[in-house]
């Protein structure tokens, strides 16, 4: 997973994520801001609402338009 992040995300980028980053967190290359959803959904300007909204809209579009999606 780390290599996929390096290929697609420019070094120095600010990353906002939830607490599930144990396997790919790379603080030496990225500014990583984490929000723990067990404590709060937003901490200052750190949240994952945009990402969660994107996936929600994508899945709603797929389920409402297509019968199946294959690679």
C-alpha positions in Angstrom: 0.0 0.0 0.0 2.9 2.4 0.7 4.1 2.3 -2.8 0.6 3.1 -4.1 0.5 6.2 -1.9 4.0 7.3 -3.1 3.1 6.9 -6.8 -0.2 8.8 -6.5 0.4 11.4 -3.8 3.1 14.1 -4.0 5.6 14.2 -1.1 4.8 16.9 1.4 1.1 16.7 0.8 -1.2 17.1 3.8 -3.2 13.9 4.4 -6.3 13.8 6.5 -7.5 10.3 7.5 -9.2 8.4 10.2 -7.4 6.3 12.8 -6.9 3.3 10.4 -3.5 4.3 9.0 -1.2 1.8 10.9 -0.1 0.0 7.8 0.7 2.9 5.5 1.4 6.0 7.7 4.5 7.8 6.4 5.1 10.9 8.5 8.6 11.3 7.1 7.1 12.0 3.6 3.7 13.5 4.3 2.0 15.8 6.8 -0.5 13.4 8.3 -3.5 14.6 10.3 -5.6 11.9 12.0 -9.0 12.1 13.5 -10.2 9.3 15.8 -13.9 8.7 15.1 -14.3 7.2 18.6 -13.6 10.6 20.1 -14.9 13.0 17.4 -15.7 13.3 13.7 -14.0 16.7 13.3 -10.9 18.1 15.1 -10.4 21.7 14.0 -10.1 21.5 10.2 -9.2 17.8 10.2 -12.0 15.5 9.0 -12.8 12.8 6.5 -16.2 14.1 5.5 -15.2 14.8 1.8 -13.8 11.3 1.3 -16.8 9.6 2.9 -19.1 11.7 0.8 -17.3 10.8 -2.4 -17.5 7.1 -1.7 -21.2 7.4 -0.7 -22.1 9.2 -3.9 -20.0 6.7 -6.0 -21.7 3.7 -4.5 -25.1 5.2 -4.8 -24.5 6.0 -8.5 -23.2 2.5 -9.1 -26.1 0.7 -7.3 -28.7 3.0 -8.9 -27.3 2.8 -12.5 -25.6 -0.5 -13.0 -26.4 -4.1 -12.2 -22.8 -5.0 -11.6 -19.3 -3.5 -11.8 -16.4 -5.7 -12.8 -12.7 -4.8 -13.1 
